[in-house]
Amino acid sequence: MIQHVTRDDFHAAFKAIRPDNFSFWGRDALFAYYEQMEDDIGEPITLDVIAICCDFTQYDSIGKYNEAYGTDYADWDALEDSGDTLVIRWHHPSGASWSEEAIVHNH
C-alpha cells in the first residue's frame, strides 16, 4: 500500500521524530530531490525519515563541512565537482542567491 506524501506531510514526518536534523529549507530541498528521483526512476520511493537522516547531513557552510571531513574545498561547487559527493542546495529564502547552507550525502 502506497500513500502519496505531500510537502507538508514530508515536513511533518521529520518534525515528529527528527525535528533538528534539517532546517525547513533543507527539508524542502530534500523533498524536491526525492520527488525528482521518483520522476527519474518512474517508481515511488518509501519515506524513511531515519534512513534519510543517516544518509544526509546539513551543514551551515562549506567551512563546517571542511572541518568535519578534514578537507579544504573552496565552495559547494568545488565539492560537487569533485565527483565524490552529492550536494543539495537551495536558494536563500529571498530568492536572490544561493544559501550558504547545503545538505550533503554522507560517505
N, C-alpha and C positions, 0 to 999 in steps of 0.2 A: 504494500500500500504506500503510495507516494503522496505527500502533501506539498503543494506549491508554497514556497516561502517568499513572502514579500520582504521588501527592505525593512519595514517596521518589525516584522517577525524576526528577521536576522538580528537587528539591534536588540530586541527584547531577549532573545536566546542568550546573547553574550552578557547582557545586564543581569540576567537571572543567576548565572553560575560563574562567570569570569568578567566582572564589571571593570576591572582595572587593566586588562591585558592590552586593550586598544582604545584610542580616543574615538569619539563619534565619527570624525572624518576618516580615521583609519578603518573603522568598521565599514563605513560607506564604500571606501576604496576596495576592501576585501569583498564586499557584496558584489560590486561591479566586476571584479576579477573572476569570481566564481560564476556569475551569470554569463560572462563571455566564454568561460571554459565550457559551460554547458552547451552554449551555441556552437562552439568549435567542435566538440565531440559528438553532438547530437544526442546526448543522453543526460538525464537528470543526475545531479550529484547530491548525495545524502549530507545533510548538515550535521557536522560533528564538531561542536564548539571546542571540546578538549583537544581533538586532533589538530584543529586549526591553530590553537594556542601553542601546541607543541611544535608545529611546523613553521610558524612565523613569529617574528618579534618586531615591535615598533620601536624605532629609535628617534630621538629628538633632533639629531643632526648626524651628518657623516662623521663628525668628530667622536660622537658617542659610539658609533659603530666601530670606528678605528680603535678606540680604547678597548672595546670588548674582544676584538679579534686580533689585536696587535698588528694592524695594517696601517697604511698611510695613503688612502685614496683621497684625491683632491675634492671629489664631489660624488653624488649618487650616480651620475652618468658614467664616471670612470669605473665605479664598482660594477655597474651593469655591463659595461663594455668589456670587462674582464672575462665575461662569459661563464663565470662560476656561479653567479648568484642572481636570483630573481629579485628585482626591486619593484615594489608597488608604490607609486607616488600619486599625489593628488594636488590640485590647485588650492592655494590658500583660499579660505572662505570668501575673501573679497573678489576672487577670480582673477586678480591681476597678475599673480605669479605663482610659481610652484611653492608648496610648503617646504620648510626646512626638514620636516619630518618625513619618514618613509617607513614602510614595512618591508622587511627582508626575510626571504626564505632561509631558515636555519640550515646549516650543513653540518 
